């Protein structure tokens, strides 16, 4: 009964928590391995809870639309990744599951976990952007955005700046090399201030969220089949 009454607030709280944890998890050696493992399990549990709370929306049957197809494709890939990530993480664990050993070569587990981490980061960022209209509607921000008027140009300029900085940070942190398994280990420049590292990843996340937001809006304009 309490969950039903505060369902909207709980859903928003879970989404915010996952959004905060996402960039933090990318700097595992900066936050420490033990904390990284705890955060990894936390975001997995939050992800499961997120799907349980949104299960009713997934059961609705509607006509085929490209926006729905793309949404389900991203969600499906993300769901698989979010299951495999904690599994590979548990197999590498030195703190929460040090006793778990299936005899799989550690280099294979490490490379798999690294690939899933970067791919999951991109897909979850896209997912956030694809559902921003729903978040705006839930929080009432859609009405305020509609009333922005002349301030809309400021919003567009801010988005352009985010995309430009995000592209630069994407290249700086060598995302392509990790997404195509061209590196065996994650390289982190420890001479760089930690706050700058996490700021870069937050902006990269925002960049993909902006991409997801406009991509889903574009696909919604396509005729249903």
C-alpha positions as CSV (number, residue, x, y, z in Angstrom):
1,X,0.0,0.0,0.0
2,X,2.8,2.4,0.9
3,X,4.6,1.5,-2.4
4,X,1.4,2.2,-4.4
5,X,0.9,5.6,-2.7
6,X,4.5,6.7,-3.3
7,X,5.1,4.8,-6.5
8,X,6.0,7.8,-8.6
9,X,8.4,9.2,-6.0
10,X,10.1,5.7,-5.6
11,X,10.5,5.4,-9.4
12,X,12.0,8.8,-9.7
13,X,14.3,8.1,-6.7
14,X,15.5,4.8,-8.2
15,X,16.2,6.5,-11.6
16,X,18.1,9.3,-9.9
17,X,20.2,6.8,-7.9
18,X,21.1,4.8,-10.9
19,X,22.0,8.0,-12.8
20,X,24.4,9.0,-10.0
21,X,25.9,5.6,-9.7
22,X,26.5,5.2,-13.4
23,X,29.5,7.6,-13.9
24,X,30.9,6.7,-10.4
25,X,31.2,3.0,-11.5
26,X,33.3,4.0,-14.5
27,X,36.1,5.2,-12.2
28,X,36.4,1.9,-10.3
29,X,40.1,2.4,-9.4
30,X,39.4,6.0,-8.2
31,X,36.7,4.9,-5.8
32,X,38.3,1.7,-4.7
33,X,37.5,-1.9,-5.7
34,X,35.4,-2.7,-2.6
35,X,33.2,0.3,-3.1
36,X,33.0,-0.4,-6.8
37,X,31.7,-3.9,-6.0
38,X,29.0,-2.6,-3.6
39,X,27.9,0.1,-6.0
40,X,27.8,-2.5,-8.8
41,X,25.4,-4.7,-6.8
42,X,23.4,-1.7,-5.8
43,X,22.8,-0.5,-9.4
44,X,21.9,-4.1,-10.4
45,X,19.3,-4.3,-7.6
46,X,18.0,-0.9,-8.5
47,X,17.7,-1.9,-12.2
48,X,15.7,-5.0,-11.2
49,X,13.4,-2.9,-9.0
50,X,13.0,-0.4,-11.9
51,X,11.8,-3.1,-14.2
52,X,9.4,-4.5,-11.6
53,X,7.8,-1.0,-11.0
54,X,7.5,-0.4,-14.8
55,X,6.3,-3.9,-15.7
56,X,2.7,-2.8,-16.4
57,X,3.9,-0.4,-19.1
58,X,5.7,-3.3,-20.8
59,X,2.6,-5.5,-21.1
60,X,0.6,-3.1,-23.3
61,X,0.2,-4.2,-26.9
62,X,0.3,-1.5,-29.5
63,X,0.8,-1.3,-33.3
64,X,4.4,-1.5,-34.6
65,X,6.2,1.8,-34.6
66,X,9.9,2.5,-35.2
67,X,10.2,4.3,-31.9
68,X,8.8,1.3,-30.0
69,X,11.1,-1.0,-31.9
70,X,14.2,1.0,-31.1
71,X,13.1,1.5,-27.5
72,X,12.6,-2.3,-27.1
73,X,15.9,-3.0,-28.8
74,X,17.9,-0.7,-26.5
75,X,16.0,-2.0,-23.4
76,X,16.5,-5.6,-24.4
77,X,20.3,-5.2,-25.0
78,X,20.6,-3.2,-21.8
79,X,18.7,-5.9,-19.8
80,X,21.1,-8.6,-21.1
81,X,24.1,-6.4,-20.2
82,X,22.8,-5.6,-16.8
83,X,22.5,-9.3,-16.0
84,X,25.9,-10.3,-17.4
85,X,27.7,-7.3,-15.8
86,X,27.2,-8.4,-12.2
87,X,27.9,-12.1,-13.2
88,X,31.3,-11.1,-14.7
89,X,31.9,-8.7,-11.7
90,X,31.2,-11.5,-9.2
91,X,33.7,-13.8,-11.0
92,X,36.4,-11.0,-10.6
93,X,35.3,-10.1,-7.1
94,X,38.0,-9.8,-4.4
95,X,35.7,-8.5,-1.6
96,X,32.0,-9.6,-1.9
97,X,32.5,-13.0,-3.7
98,X,36.2,-13.9,-3.3
99,X,35.3,-17.6,-3.1
100,X,33.6,-17.7,-6.5
101,X,35.8,-19.4,-9.1
102,X,34.5,-21.2,-12.2
103,X,37.9,-21.8,-13.7
104,X,37.3,-19.2,-16.5
105,X,40.5,-17.3,-17.5
106,X,40.6,-14.0,-15.7
107,X,41.7,-12.1,-18.8
108,X,38.6,-13.2,-20.6
109,X,36.3,-12.2,-17.7
110,X,38.1,-8.9,-17.3
111,X,37.8,-8.0,-21.0
112,X,34.1,-9.1,-21.1
113,X,33.4,-7.0,-18.0
114,X,35.2,-4.0,-19.5
115,X,33.3,-4.3,-22.8
116,X,29.9,-4.7,-21.1
117,X,30.7,-1.7,-18.8
118,X,31.3,0.8,-21.6
119,X,28.5,-0.6,-23.8
120,X,26.1,-0.6,-20.9
121,X,27.2,3.0,-20.1
122,X,26.3,4.1,-23.6
123,X,23.0,2.2,-23.7
124,X,21.9,3.4,-20.3
125,X,22.6,7.0,-21.2
126,X,20.6,6.6,-24.4
127,X,17.8,4.9,-22.3
128,X,17.7,7.9,-20.0
129,X,17.3,10.3,-22.9
130,X,14.7,8.2,-24.6
131,X,12.5,8.4,-21.5
132,X,13.0,12.1,-20.6
133,X,9.6,13.1,-21.9
134,X,8.0,10.6,-19.5
135,X,10.1,12.1,-16.6
136,X,9.1,15.6,-17.6
137,X,5.4,14.6,-17.6
138,X,5.8,12.8,-14.2
139,X,7.5,15.8,-12.6
140,X,5.4,18.5,-14.4
141,X,8.5,19.9,-16.1
142,X,6.9,19.5,-19.5
143,X,4.6,22.4,-18.8
144,X,7.4,24.6,-17.7
145,X,9.4,23.7,-20.8
146,X,6.5,24.6,-23.0
147,X,6.4,28.0,-21.4
148,X,10.1,28.7,-21.9
149,X,9.5,30.8,-25.0
150,X,12.6,33.0,-25.7
151,X,14.7,31.0,-23.2
152,X,14.5,28.0,-25.5
153,X,17.5,29.2,-27.4
154,X,19.5,29.2,-24.2
155,X,18.5,25.5,-23.7
156,X,19.6,24.7,-27.3
157,X,22.9,26.4,-26.8
158,X,23.5,24.5,-23.6
159,X,22.8,21.2,-25.4
160,X,25.2,22.1,-28.2
161,X,27.9,22.9,-25.7
162,X,27.3,19.6,-23.9
163,X,27.5,17.6,-27.2
164,X,30.7,19.3,-28.2
165,X,32.4,18.8,-24.8
166,X,30.9,15.3,-24.6
167,X,32.4,14.4,-28.0
168,X,35.8,15.7,-26.9
169,X,35.6,13.7,-23.6
170,X,34.4,10.6,-25.5
171,X,37.6,10.8,-27.6
172,X,39.8,11.8,-24.7
173,X,38.8,8.7,-22.7
174,X,39.2,6.4,-25.7
175,X,35.7,5.0,-25.7
176,X,36.1,3.5,-29.2
177,X,39.1,1.4,-28.1
178,X,37.1,-0.1,-25.2
179,X,33.9,-0.6,-27.2
180,X,35.9,-2.5,-29.9
181,X,38.2,-4.4,-27.4
182,X,41.4,-2.7,-28.6
183,X,42.6,-2.4,-25.0
184,X,43.1,-5.1,-22.4
185,X,42.8,-2.8,-19.4
186,X,41.1,0.5,-18.6
187,X,43.7,3.3,-18.5
188,X,43.1,6.1,-16.0
189,X,45.3,9.2,-15.8
190,X,45.8,9.5,-12.0
191,X,47.4,12.9,-12.5
192,X,44.0,14.2,-13.6
193,X,41.8,15.6,-10.8
194,X,39.1,13.0,-9.9
195,X,36.4,15.6,-10.1
196,X,37.3,16.3,-13.8
197,X,37.3,12.5,-14.6
198,X,33.7,12.1,-13.2
199,X,32.6,15.4,-14.8
200,X,33.8,14.1,-18.2
201,X,31.7,11.0,-17.8
202,X,28.7,12.9,-16.6
203,X,28.9,15.1,-19.8
204,X,29.4,12.0,-22.0
205,X,26.3,10.5,-20.3
206,X,24.3,13.7,-21.0
207,X,25.5,13.8,-24.6
208,X,24.1,10.3,-25.3
209,X,20.9,11.2,-23.3
210,X,20.4,14.2,-25.7
211,X,21.0,11.9,-28.6
212,X,18.5,9.4,-27.3
213,X,15.9,12.1,-26.6
214,X,16.0,13.6,-30.1
215,X,16.3,10.2,-31.8
216,X,13.2,8.9,-30.2
217,X,11.3,12.1,-31.0
218,X,12.4,11.7,-34.7
219,X,11.3,8.0,-34.7
220,X,7.9,8.9,-33.2
221,X,7.2,11.0,-36.3
222,X,7.6,7.9,-38.5
223,X,4.4,6.3,-39.6
224,X,3.4,3.0,-37.9
225,X,3.4,-0.2,-39.9
